[in-house]
Amino acid sequence: MAARPRTLPAAIAPVLVGTAAAVEWFGSLPRLGAFLAALVGSIFIQIGTNLANDYSDARRGADTADRLGPVRVTSAGLVTPRRVLNATWIAFGIAIACGIYLATVAGIVILIVGAFSIAAGVLYTGGPRPYGYAGLGELFVFLFFGLVAVNGSYYVQLEDLDALPLGLSIAIGFLSTAILVVNNVRDLETDRRAGKMTLAVRTGRHNAVVLYRMLVLGAFVVLPITLAGAGSSPLPLIGLLALPMAIGPMRAMTNRTDGPSLNGALAGTGALLAVFSLLVSAGLLLAA
């Protein structure tokens, strides 16, 4: 429950897309070990972040009994805070091990990027001035689960950067950020009472929903622009087939305020990201 498996598409999608972009350019997978290490590392950074969030929000009183989201194990007393904290560092420890391997393959810069990613995960709701409480969560998700993760996955394969992974990282970043927007819209009232000034709290529900729509639709606009600008094959345009999956979550975000509906929108946005990334990756592999 604390690992929040519904959020894991945000960790898996950028690695798949970034690696597939490298395969499209190279013609085959340059480094299988680097792909596996990047995938495992990304997953455990996400899990560690979720565990750290569970622990820190409970300590700050942000997770209360009246929240609309799924049960948080620390605040509910299902797991002791120390055990959640220990699990957090185990998850990050696995990610660090993957980063050390990637550094031997692609250079020390990857280890530095990984260290910043872990720090961002811890400081989201932890530390003296958590940025998640200051309305900066969406910006950091876009940066680390979009730009950094996609381009980093491409870099560990080819030790280079290009326009194709850059554009794709924007699309993936938009959808990953949309997941957090749903979460923050759902928790808007309880966050406000707890003093957690997320972007949704700061801008209001209406503006947050507008942002959600722009992020989701923006991903589907960026995809063809990226492929055309990078001179890539049109095959990854099959990612546009995922667009109908956005209808349900958008309707829920616009018309519903109850927990079950917004939890469904959260799961639906995660599924949208997963299918979009799988289709784009498949198109890139077919074009290789």
C-alpha positions in Angstrom: 0.0 0.0 0.0 2.8 2.5 0.9 4.6 1.7 -2.3 1.6 2.9 -4.3 1.9 0.6 -7.3 -0.6 2.8 -9.3 2.1 5.5 -9.6 4.8 3.1 -11.0 3.9 3.8 -14.6 5.5 7.2 -14.0 8.8 5.4 -13.2 8.6 2.7 -16.0 7.3 4.9 -18.9 10.3 7.2 -19.3 12.8 4.4 -19.2 10.9 2.5 -21.9 10.6 5.5 -24.1 14.1 6.8 -23.7 15.6 3.3 -24.3 13.3 2.7 -27.4 14.5 6.1 -28.8 18.1 4.9 -28.5 17.2 1.6 -30.2 15.5 3.5 -33.0 18.7 5.5 -33.6 21.2 2.7 -33.1 19.2 -0.1 -34.8 19.4 -2.5 -31.8 19.7 -2.3 -28.0 23.2 -1.1 -27.2 23.3 -2.1 -23.5 20.9 -4.5 -22.0 22.4 -4.2 -18.6 22.1 -0.5 -18.6 18.4 -0.7 -19.6 17.7 -3.2 -16.7 19.6 -1.1 -14.2 17.9 2.1 -15.3 14.5 0.4 -15.1 15.0 -1.0 -11.6 16.6 2.2 -10.4 13.8 4.3 -11.6 11.1 2.0 -10.0 12.9 2.0 -6.7 13.4 5.8 -6.7 9.6 6.0 -7.2 8.9 3.5 -4.4 11.3 5.2 -2.1 9.7 8.6 -2.8 6.3 7.2 -2.1 7.5 5.6 1.2 9.2 8.9 2.2 6.0 10.8 1.4 3.9 8.4 3.5 6.3 8.8 6.4 6.8 12.6 6.2 3.1 13.5 5.6 2.1 11.5 8.6 4.7 13.3 10.8 3.5 16.7 9.5 -0.2 15.8 10.0 -1.1 16.1 6.3 -2.6 12.5 6.1 -5.7 12.6 8.2 -8.7 10.2 8.6 -10.9 12.4 6.4 -8.6 12.3 3.3 -10.3 11.0 0.1 -7.3 9.0 -1.1 -6.2 5.5 -0.3 -5.1 4.7 3.3 -1.6 5.8 4.2 0.0 3.1 6.3 2.0 5.4 8.7 -0.9 7.7 9.6 -3.3 4.8 9.9 -1.0 3.0 12.3 -0.7 -0.1 10.0 3.1 0.1 10.0 5.4 1.8 12.5 7.1 5.0 11.3 10.5 3.4 11.8 9.7 0.4 9.6 8.4 2.8 6.8 11.6 4.8 7.2 13.8 1.7 7.0 11.9 0.5 3.9 12.5 4.0 2.3 16.2 3.7 2.7 16.3 0.1 1.4 14.4 1.3 -1.7 16.8 4.1 -2.2 19.7 1.8 -1.5 18.7 -0.5 -4.4 18.4 2.6 -6.6 21.9 3.7 -5.6 23.3 0.3 -6.4 21.8 0.6 -9.9 23.3 4.0 -10.2 26.7 2.8 -9.3 26.5 0.2 -12.1 25.3 2.8 -14.6 28.2 5.1 -13.6 30.6 2.3 -14.5 28.9 2.0 -17.9 28.1 5.6 -18.8 30.2 7.8 -16.5 29.9 9.6 -13.2 27.4 12.1 -14.4 24.7 9.4 -14.1 25.5 8.9 -10.4 25.2 12.6 -9.9 21.8 12.7 -11.6 20.7 9.7 -9.5 21.7 11.4 -6.3 19.7 14.6 -7.2 16.7 12.3 -8.1 16.8 10.7 -4.7 17.3 14.0 -2.9 14.2 15.3 -4.8 12.2 12.3 -3.7 13.2 12.8 0.0 12.7 16.5 0.0 9.3 16.4 -1.7 7.6 16.2 1.7 10.6 15.8 4.0 13.3 18.1 5.3 12.9 21.5 6.8 11.3 23.1 3.7 9.6 20.4 1.6 8.9 21.7 -1.9 5.7 19.7 -2.2 4.3 21.9 0.5 5.2 25.0 -1.5 3.4 24.2 -4.8 6.5 23.0 -6.6 5.7 19.3 -6.8 4.4 19.4 -10.4 7.6 21.2 -11.6 9.8 18.6 -10.0 7.8 15.7 -11.4 8.0 17.1 -14.9 11.8 17.6 -14.5 12.7 14.3 -12.9 10.1 11.9 -14.4 10.1 13.6 -17.7 13.2 15.4 -18.8 15.8 13.6 -16.6 14.4 10.1 -16.8 13.8 9.9 -20.6 17.0 11.6 -21.6 19.0 9.8 -18.9 17.7 6.4 -20.2 18.8 7.4 -23.7 22.1 8.7 -22.4 23.1 5.4 -20.7 22.7 3.6 -24.0 24.5 6.0 -26.3 26.3 8.5 -24.0 24.7 11.3 -26.1 21.6 13.4 -26.2 19.3 14.2 -29.2 16.2 16.1 -30.2 14.1 13.0 -30.3 14.4 11.9 -26.6 14.1 15.6 -25.6 10.8 16.0 -27.3 9.5 12.7 -26.0 10.6 13.6 -22.5 8.3 16.6 -22.6 5.3 14.4 -23.6 6.1 11.8 -20.9 6.7 14.6 -18.4 3.3 16.1 -19.1 1.5 12.9 -18.4 3.5 12.1 -15.3 2.8 15.6 -14.0 -0.9 15.1 -14.7 -0.9 12.1 -12.3 0.2 14.4 -9.5 -2.3 17.0 -10.4 -5.1 14.5 -10.0 -3.7 13.5 -6.6 -3.5 17.1 -5.4 -7.0 18.0 -6.7 -8.4 15.0 -4.8 -6.6 16.0 -1.6 -7.2 19.8 -2.0 -9.3 20.4 1.1 -7.4 18.2 3.5 -4.1 19.6 2.2 -5.4 23.1 2.8 -6.4 22.3 6.3 -3.0 20.8 7.0 -1.1 23.8 5.6 0.2 21.8 2.6 0.1 24.5 -0.1 0.2 22.4 -3.2 -0.4 24.0 -6.6 -4.0 22.9 -6.5 -4.5 24.7 -3.1 -2.7 27.8 -4.4 -4.5 28.1 -7.7 -7.9 26.6 -6.8 -9.7 23.5 -8.2 -10.8 25.1 -11.5 -7.3 26.2 -12.5 -5.8 22.8 -11.5 -8.4 21.0 -13.6 -7.5 23.3 -16.6 -3.8 22.5 -16.0 -4.7 18.8 -16.0 -6.4 19.1 -19.4 -3.5 21.1 -20.9 -1.0 18.5 -19.7 -2.9 15.5 -21.0 -3.7 17.1 -24.4 -0.3 18.7 -24.6 1.4 15.2 -24.6 -0.6 14.2 -27.7 0.3 17.5 -29.4 4.0 17.3 -28.6 4.4 13.8 -30.0 3.8 14.5 -33.7 5.8 17.8 -33.4 8.7 15.9 -31.9 8.7 13.2 -34.6 8.5 15.8 -37.4 11.2 18.0 -35.9 13.6 15.1 -35.2 13.1 13.7 -38.7 12.0 10.4 -37.1 9.7 7.7 -38.5 6.0 8.4 -38.2 5.4 4.9 -36.6 5.5 6.2 -33.0 2.3 8.2 -33.9 0.5 5.0 -32.9 0.8 6.5 -29.4 -2.1 8.8 -30.4 -4.4 5.7 -30.2 -4.2 6.1 -26.4 -6.1 9.5 -26.6 -9.6 8.0 -26.0 -8.4 6.7 -22.6 -8.2 10.4 -21.5 -11.9 11.0 -21.8 -12.9 9.2 -18.6 -10.4 10.8 -16.3 -11.1 14.3 -17.8 -14.8 13.9 -17.2 -14.2 12.8 -13.6 -11.8 15.7 -13.0 -14.3 18.2 -14.4 -17.6 16.9 -12.9 -16.8 14.9 -9.8 -15.3 15.7 -6.4 -15.8 12.4 -4.5 -12.9 10.2 -3.5 -13.8 7.1 -5.5 -14.2 9.0 -8.8 -11.0 10.9 -8.4 -9.1 7.8 -7.3 -10.5 6.3 -10.6 -9.2 9.3 -12.5 -5.8 8.8 -10.8 -5.7 5.2 -11.9 -6.9 6.1 -15.4 -4.2 8.7 -15.8 -1.6 6.2 -14.8 -3.0 3.7 -17.3 -3.0 6.4 -20.0 0.7 7.1 -19.4 1.4 3.4 -19.5 -0.4 2.7 -22.7 0.9 5.9 -24.4 4.5 5.0 -23.5 4.1 1.4 -24.6 2.6 2.4 -28.0 5.3 5.1 -28.6 8.0 2.6 -27.6 6.6 0.0 -29.9 6.5 2.5 -32.8 10.1 3.4 -32.1 11.2 -0.2 -32.0 9.4 -1.0 -35.3 11.2 1.9 -36.9 14.6 0.7 -35.8 
